[in-house]
Amino acid sequence: MIGKLSVLLAKKLVKNGNIQENEQEMYVYGFFMFLSHMFYLFVACIFGIVFNCFIESVIFYVLFQSIRRYAGGYHADTQNRCYVISTAIIAVALLAIRYMSDGSDNEIFILLQSLNFILLYFLVPVDNKNHRLEYWEKEKYGKKQE
């Protein structure tokens, strides 16, 4: 979905003469990254509205993207799988923020944090073609290769 839209936008720029054809791939990547970030920000805001923690959802998203940029993480095999996993992570994190902020239902908060821990423990880091692990990382984390 986002990939196709990115290609379409870049082709339109080439067609209108705004960019050279040899620059098209770079623009596709730029559009893809921008639209992906906007999509996930939108998802975080929707969950923030639904869970009644809108400001927290925006703060979470900005911090989540900052950490993700430097820490890496799990890289899904397909774009659809990435959408589903990222949306689930955002939802679980915002649910945890929601229950943490009101001070009630500590059991639910503990359950959500446990779910987050289990997901992270088994999913990251993974050595794959999109993000290669160093030898010391493979030794330290004992992680599998794709």
Salt bridges, closest charged atoms under 4 A:
ASP77 OD2 - ARG81 NH1 3.15
ASP102 OD2 - ARG98 NH1 2.79
ASP127 OD1 - ARG132 NH1 3.41
ASP127 OD2 - LYS138 NZ 3.28
